[in-house]
């Protein structure tokens, strides 16, 4: 690629994989745009981790390094996912066959979730998004991932979307939630529990 601008999209259309032109409001363009946004939020989390000092405990420092590498790998998998969504013929074939999608293996995320959860205290209440900057970025990524999943489920009523894509996005949002909690634990950051509104003003007394 010799230059970033091509002027081919000035008419409000873009090219899907395979050469078909589509409006930029096309459902497939919207879906892989959602995935691109999610990927960018993960990139922010990775950058924040790179700028943060390592946790004091050696085990936590190792866990943060592993998490950072894992997030970078997931970013590459999201590029794969976006490319699949931009390829109508391949999407239709995989959806028709019910075939797995190389790289989009929810079992890999499930194992990572189990690893991250192994040292965390069980949740007894909902927690508010926040924590250290990288954890807060992962909470944002989690909500974008959920939105991407919702829109993909809705789009799958009208276009072919491999089931593996929806499963991967579903597990990824769970992974991002647990990863945010693990980061807060590594850095000793307290997590703020949700306090339900109480009409009498005694919010702290409500679960």
C-alpha positions in Angstrom: 0.0 0.0 0.0 1.7 3.2 -1.2 -0.7 5.7 0.3 -3.5 5.7 2.9 -6.1 7.5 0.8 -7.5 6.0 -2.3 -10.6 8.2 -3.0 -12.5 5.0 -4.0 -14.8 5.5 -1.0 -15.8 9.1 -1.7 -19.1 7.9 -3.1 -20.1 6.2 0.1 -19.2 2.7 -1.0 -16.4 0.3 -0.1 -15.1 -3.0 -1.4 -15.8 -6.3 0.4 -13.4 -9.2 0.1 -14.1 -10.7 -3.3 -14.4 -7.3 -5.0 -18.1 -6.7 -4.4 -18.9 -3.0 -3.8 -21.2 -2.2 -0.9 -22.5 0.9 0.8 -20.6 1.9 3.9 -23.9 1.5 5.7 -24.0 -2.2 4.7 -24.6 -4.6 7.6 -21.3 -6.4 7.0 -19.3 -3.1 6.9 -21.0 -2.1 10.2 -20.1 -5.4 11.8 -16.4 -5.4 10.9 -16.3 -1.7 11.9 -17.6 -2.8 15.4 -14.8 -5.3 15.6 -12.3 -2.7 14.6 -13.5 -0.4 17.3 -13.2 -3.3 19.8 -9.7 -3.9 18.6 -8.7 -0.3 19.1 -9.9 -0.4 22.8 -7.8 -3.5 23.3 -4.9 -1.6 21.8 -5.4 1.1 24.3 -5.4 -1.4 27.2 -2.2 -2.9 25.9 -0.6 0.6 25.6 -1.6 1.4 29.2 -0.2 -1.8 30.5 3.1 -1.1 28.6 3.3 2.4 30.3 2.4 1.1 33.8 5.1 0.0 36.3 5.0 -3.7 36.9 3.2 -4.9 40.0 5.4 -5.4 43.1 4.8 -9.1 43.5 6.7 -11.2 41.0 3.7 -13.5 40.4 1.5 -10.6 39.6 4.1 -9.1 37.3 4.3 -12.4 35.4 0.5 -12.5 35.2 0.3 -9.0 33.8 3.0 -9.7 31.2 1.1 -12.9 30.2 -2.1 -10.9 30.0 -0.6 -8.2 27.8 0.8 -10.8 25.4 -2.6 -12.5 25.4 -4.4 -9.3 24.5 -2.1 -8.7 21.6 -2.8 -12.2 20.3 -6.5 -11.5 20.6 -6.1 -8.3 18.6 -4.7 -10.4 15.7 -7.6 -12.8 16.0 -10.0 -9.9 15.8 -8.4 -8.9 12.5 -9.1 -12.4 11.4 -12.7 -12.1 12.5 -13.1 -8.8 10.8 -11.7 -10.2 7.5 -14.2 -13.1 7.7 -17.1 -10.7 8.2 -15.9 -8.7 5.2 -15.9 -11.9 3.0 -19.5 -12.9 2.1 -18.5 -16.0 0.2 -16.4 -17.5 3.0 -18.9 -16.5 5.7 -21.7 -18.2 3.8 -19.6 -21.3 3.3 -18.6 -21.6 6.9 -22.1 -20.8 8.1 -23.6 -23.4 5.8 -21.2 -26.1 6.8 -21.2 -25.2 10.5 -17.5 -25.5 10.3 -15.1 -24.1 13.0 -13.2 -21.0 12.1 -9.4 -21.3 12.5 -8.2 -19.0 15.3 -11.7 -18.3 16.7 -11.7 -21.0 19.3 -13.9 -20.1 22.3 -12.2 -23.0 24.3 -9.0 -21.1 24.2 -10.7 -18.1 25.9 -12.5 -20.4 28.4 -9.1 -21.8 29.5 -7.8 -18.3 29.9 -10.8 -17.3 31.9 -10.3 -20.2 34.2 -6.7 -19.3 34.7 -7.4 -15.6 35.4 -10.3 -16.5 37.9 -8.3 -19.1 39.8 -6.7 -16.5 42.1 -9.7 -14.1 42.4 -12.2 -13.8 45.3 -15.7 -14.8 44.2 -18.0 -12.0 43.2 -20.9 -11.4 45.6 -22.2 -8.2 44.1 -21.9 -6.4 40.8 -18.9 -4.1 40.5 -18.7 -0.7 38.9 -16.4 -0.4 35.8 -13.2 1.3 36.8 -10.0 0.3 38.6 -6.5 0.9 37.3 -6.4 2.6 33.8 -5.8 -0.6 31.9 -8.6 -2.4 33.7 -11.0 0.5 33.0 -10.0 0.3 29.3 -10.9 -3.4 29.4 -14.3 -2.7 30.8 -14.9 -0.3 27.9 -13.7 -3.0 25.5 -16.1 -5.5 27.2 -19.1 -3.3 26.6 -18.1 -2.7 22.9 -17.7 -6.5 22.6 -21.2 -7.0 23.9 -22.6 -4.5 21.5 -20.7 -6.2 18.7 -22.2 -9.5 19.7 -25.7 -8.1 19.8 -25.4 -6.6 16.4 -23.9 -9.8 15.0 -26.7 -11.8 16.4 -29.3 -9.4 14.9 -27.5 -9.4 11.5 -27.3 -13.2 11.4 -31.1 -13.2 10.8 -30.5 -11.7 7.4 -26.9 -12.6 6.4 -24.7 -15.6 6.8 -22.6 -15.4 9.9 -20.6 -18.4 11.1 -21.8 -19.5 14.6 -18.2 -19.5 15.7 -18.1 -15.7 15.4 -20.9 -15.2 17.9 -19.5 -17.8 20.3 -16.1 -16.1 20.2 -17.5 -12.6 20.9 -19.6 -14.0 23.7 -16.6 -15.6 25.4 -14.4 -12.7 24.7 -16.6 -10.3 26.7 -16.5 -12.7 29.6 -12.7 -12.9 29.3 -12.3 -9.1 29.3 -14.4 -8.8 32.4 -12.2 -11.3 34.3 -9.0 -9.8 32.8 -10.0 -6.4 34.2 -10.6 -7.9 37.7 -7.3 -9.7 37.5 -5.4 -6.5 36.7 -7.0 -4.7 39.6 -6.0 -7.6 41.9 -2.5 -7.5 40.6 -2.1 -3.8 41.3 -4.0 -3.9 44.6 -6.8 -1.7 43.3 -10.1 -1.8 45.2 -13.2 -2.6 43.2 -16.2 -0.5 43.9 -19.4 -2.6 44.4 -22.7 -1.5 43.0 -24.9 0.2 45.6 -28.6 0.2 44.6 -30.6 3.4 45.0 -32.6 3.5 48.2 -35.5 6.0 48.4 -34.8 6.6 52.1 -31.3 7.7 51.2 -29.6 4.8 52.9 -27.9 3.6 49.8 -25.0 1.9 51.6 -27.5 -0.5 53.3 -28.8 -1.8 50.0 -27.3 -4.8 48.2 
